[in-house]
Amino acid sequence: MAGSVVVMWSPLSILFYILATVAVAAAAETPTDAAIDKAYAQLVNVTEVAHAYNRTVYVSDPVAVMERFNDGVRRATSMSTRSQSLEYKARGPAWRPT
C-alpha cells in the first residue's frame, strides 16, 4: 500500500477556492469608481457644450426666423435652372443673383 496516497481536501479550502474565483471574475467585469467618474465627467462636459451651443444659436425673435426661412425659399424657387443653383453655391453666400 505504499503506492496509494489518499488526498483529503478540507471543505474550507474548496470554499476558499470558489470565493476567490468569484471575486476575481467580479473584479474583472465591474468598472472602477475612477472609470465611472471619468465617464460621468465626460458626459457632463458634452452636455454643457451642447447647452452652450444651443443658447448661442437660439433666436428669440420668431419674425426674424420666418423672414430668414422665407428668404431661403424665395432664393431656392427664383433660380430656374440647376446650373444657376450650382453657380450660386460655387460662388458662396456673398454673391447674390440680380
C-alpha positions in Angstrom: 0.0 0.0 0.0 3.0 2.2 -0.3 1.9 3.4 -3.7 -1.5 4.7 -2.8 -1.9 8.2 -1.5 -5.1 9.5 -0.1 -5.6 13.2 -0.5 -8.2 14.8 1.6 -9.4 18.3 0.8 -10.8 20.2 3.6 -14.2 21.8 2.9 -12.7 25.1 3.9 -10.1 25.1 1.1 -12.7 24.3 -1.5 -14.9 27.1 -0.3 -11.9 29.5 -0.3 -11.2 28.5 -3.9 -14.7 29.1 -5.1 -14.9 32.5 -3.3 -11.5 33.6 -4.8 -12.7 32.6 -8.3 -15.9 34.6 -7.9 -14.1 37.6 -6.6 -11.6 37.7 -9.4 -14.3 37.3 -12.0 -16.4 40.1 -10.4 -13.4 42.4 -10.2 -12.6 41.9 -13.9 -16.1 42.7 -15.1 -17.0 45.8 -13.0 -15.5 49.2 -13.8 -13.7 51.0 -11.0 -15.1 54.1 -9.4 -12.4 56.2 -11.2 -13.6 54.9 -14.6 -17.2 55.7 -13.7 -16.3 59.2 -12.5 -14.3 59.8 -15.7 -17.2 58.7 -17.9 -19.6 60.8 -16.0 -17.4 63.9 -16.2 -17.1 63.4 -19.9 -20.9 63.2 -20.2 -21.4 66.3 -18.2 -18.8 68.2 -20.3 -20.5 67.2 -23.6 -23.9 68.2 -22.1 -22.6 71.6 -21.1 -21.1 72.2 -24.5 -24.4 71.3 -26.2 -26.4 73.6 -23.9 -23.9 76.4 -24.5 -24.2 75.9 -28.3 -28.0 75.9 -28.1 -28.1 79.1 -26.1 -25.8 80.9 -28.6 -27.8 79.9 -31.7 -31.2 80.4 -30.3 -33.1 83.2 -32.0 -35.7 84.6 -29.7 -37.4 86.7 -32.5 -39.9 84.5 -34.3 -40.4 87.1 -37.1 -36.7 87.1 -37.9 -36.7 83.3 -38.1 -39.7 83.3 -40.5 -38.1 86.1 -42.6 -34.8 84.0 -42.9 -36.8 80.9 -43.9 -38.9 82.8 -46.4 -35.8 84.4 -47.9 -34.2 80.9 -48.4 -37.4 79.6 -50.0 -37.5 82.7 -52.3 -33.9 82.2 -53.4 -34.4 78.5 -54.0 -37.5 79.0 -56.1 -36.2 82.0 -58.0 -33.4 80.1 -59.6 -35.0 78.4 -62.6 -32.2 76.0 -63.6 -29.9 73.6 -61.8 -26.9 75.3 -63.3 -27.8 78.7 -61.8 -28.3 77.0 -58.4 -24.9 75.3 -58.6 -23.3 78.5 -59.8 -24.7 80.3 -56.7 -23.4 77.6 -54.4 -20.0 77.7 -56.1 -19.6 81.5 -55.5 -20.8 81.4 -52.0 -23.4 83.2 -49.9 -21.8 86.6 -50.5 -22.8 86.6 -54.2 -26.4 87.4 -54.9 -28.0 86.9 -58.3 -29.6 90.0 -59.8 
